[in-house]
Amino acid sequence: MRVLLVEDDEMIGDSLRKGLRGEGFTVDWARDGRDAELALETTEYALVLLDLGLPRKDGLAVLRDWRQRGNAVPVLVLTARDAVPDRVKGLDSGADDYLVKPFDLTELLARMRALLRRQTGRARDLIEVGTLRLDPVAHRVEYRGQPVPLSAREFTLLHALLETPGAVLSREQLEDRLYGWGEEVESNAVEVHIHNLRRKLDPRVIRTVRGVGYRLGDAA
């Protein structure tokens, strides 16, 4: 799941990016308001984590402009501005939630999951398709009632396929889910992960649509 992190503090940004990647998120990191605007104009995100005190353009101004243009991406504001009027201003400007620094990563993840559930209309995190069951919180996959150990990127790829079980996802779309800005994309990474998933689950769980991409198969 791809998220946009907008944070100008190098230490905080690097720590958050590493923590979120460790939880299976693909993270693009913008360090100022102008870059955040450009990122959202060119890339589709599941969620935005937005600092307010940004160079070049303030976070609140960025947020107001997004909402005025009709962009409904969920936005979780992360800021040291902890006064009640600041929180009210952030929410009234279009934020979906507000978290004051410093915060614990576990609370951030819980708030992110809540926003993503709301966005997708699900009451819980579990995704179930046929006999496949994926728990994004516990990073656990079960197939036909049995746990299946997966690497972080195998988990991310399977998560993408399960989110849209009827859709065919191209190699480029899957690479986009696996890699954030600045990460080197290995030429055959998607094929390798697909091969490993088929081996660990069932060869028929993921179907190749020749010339197009991959989708869940009938064995799911």
Beta strands, then each sheet from edge to edge (+ up, - down):
strand 1: 2-6
strand 2: 26-30
strand 3: 47-51
strand 4: 75-79
strand 5: 97-100
strand 6: 127-129
strand 7: 132-135
strand 8: 140-143
strand 9: 146-147
strand 10: 206-209
strand 11: 213-216
sheet 1: 2+ 1+ 3+ 4+ 5+
sheet 2: 6+ 7- 8+ 9-
sheet 3: 10+ 11-
end
